[in-house]
Amino acid sequence: MIRVFVVDDHPIVRCGLKFIAQKTSDIDICWEAENGSTALQMIREVEPDVIVLDISLPDISGMEVLKQLHSEGFAIPVLILSGSSDEQYAVRALKAGASGFLSKAGSTDEIIQAVRTASAGRYYISQRTAEKLAETFSLSESEYPHLLLSDREFDVMLFLAKGYRICDISNILNLSPTTVSTYRTRLLKKIAATAMRN
């Protein structure tokens, strides 16, 4: 039996994943948490076979949870779950040590396959994600300046590109408006400096 730990702040997502697991004979959702801090505490005490981790959590991001687990020496496969299908999130997650990336818009079969693949010690990567990952290795930072951005700067950039205001981003990422403005300034400087070199 593959014992899964689900971390997502939406109860309906956690219930949906439990429902999917009940339709299988080899996957069991044994633990769940609604934020990153609780998840880290629980994971230190239990031994899940696979973690399904939402990238957007109310306290600390899924990416930060992933990095913390790796810094503490955990080798548990982590599948990043996102409401966005943007492959750039997938690329960053894989580079940070995730075993795969799943969109919440994905199919039931995809989730089951990803959990089984991660449990077997392999990476779960969709074809689109694989193509995007290959691009990041073939293109330089001058061609793709967003590669210079930190994970948090990248998050802010995506929200800005979608038309979100500073106060909206502040609420979503649980950061102060001043901190979000600082990230915006930094990312704009990095992108502008790359553009000037070209």
Summary of the structure (lengths in Angstrom):
residues: 198
radius of gyration: 17.3
end to end distance: 53.7
largest distance: 56.8
contacts: 608
relative contact order: 0.11
helix: 55%
strand: 14%
